[in-house]
Amino acid sequence: MPITGIYGPDDFANRPQGQTITHVAPARKGPALPMPSLEWTPEVEQATAPLYERVKQVIPPIEWPLMAPTIKAINELKRARNAVILAHNYQAPEIFHCVADIGGDSLQLAVEATKVKADVIVQCGVHFMAETSKLLNPDKTVLIPDQRAGCSLAASITGADVRLLREKFPGVPVVAYVNTSAEVKAEVDICCTSSNAVQVVESLNAPSVIFLPDRYLASYVASKTDVKIIAWKGACEVHERFTGAELRAFRDADPSVQIIAHPECPPDVLAEADFTGSTAHMINWVREKRPRRLVMITECSMADNVRAELPDVEMLRPCNICPHMKRITLANILESLLTLRDEVTIDPTLAVRARRSVERMINLKN
């Protein structure tokens, strides 16, 4: 079913600004630790050799001596701080495969965040992911290595916008993609990810649903359900740059190539793809199908991370990089663990409401 309406900031006169309920502060809950040696030594080479085996398909040998000392230091600091590192699939391979304790897409990280026993969570992803970890672990220290790691989707809508949508469509339930701020999550009925968006929408048993903020994911959901979808005019700056013509050019060059795409892409891209699915579904598809040559229409580093796991699959990469994800580096992960700086905090009264919408998603039965 086509989207029945799509709205954005320009559609509301005198649109108020949202409240800021999340802060990143240089708070410390322990003393700063001294900087470890970052020299490439035989000891470092031996200690990190198993890790390099994981990434040797995507990290040249000449680069490893520059990374390995920091990787070793991070892994030792995790034990000293009783810390765990959560990393999204869009993180670079040296982070995703070599220092992360838990890796996955937004849904996987949200679920795993509820099981974490460590005192400190270092979120290697963008800001809304760190907020989600804090919502689900209010008594833990949640750090983001670079507070500038934002998201175009999360920035496209405020809590005030959600309230205006509710005024315009009274009684219509609101679903928010997890790619939203805690402020927005506090105003909606339930969250979703690209993995479970259709399931979440249909679980509400409503004839119409407001779905925000990604217009393209909303379009994809609308094509999979009879529920009427009212959408918001947000988009991911990485996925919206792909075009159907780009995919056709890959097919013209090699008709045997397989193409898989994320539902945050525009409809003409999805129409050209052999498979459309969330980050987790795309990875599972590759594991099952093992195509000879593959174009993965999503963020660059995910293709690297899949190739590191499945070296027999040749990746042809259009390679749109998320500039926000790439703000997270080995260097600032190390700094974050040394100083416990850039702690994410959320106003407790609004956190209760935001947590409810995330927990409803996590507790949704299949």
Secondary structure, 3 states (H helix, E strand, C coil): CCCCEEECHHHCCCCCCCCCCEEEECCCCCCCCCCCCCCCCHHHHHHHHHHHHHHCCCCCCCCHHHHHHHHHHHHHHHHHHCEEEEEECCCCHHHHCCCCCEEECHHHHHHHHCCCCCCEEEEECCHHHHHHHHHHCCCCEEECCCCCCCCHHHHCCCHHHHHHHHHHCCCCCEEEECCCCHHHHCCCCEEECCCCHHHHHHHCCCCEEEEECEHHHHHHHHHCCCCEEEEECECCCCHHHCCHHHHHHHHHHCCCCEEEECCCCCHHHHHHCCEECCHHHHHHHHHHHCCCEEEEECEHHHHHHHHHHCCCCEECCCCECCCCHHHCCHHHHHHHHHHCCCEEEECHHHHHHHHHHHHHHHCCCC
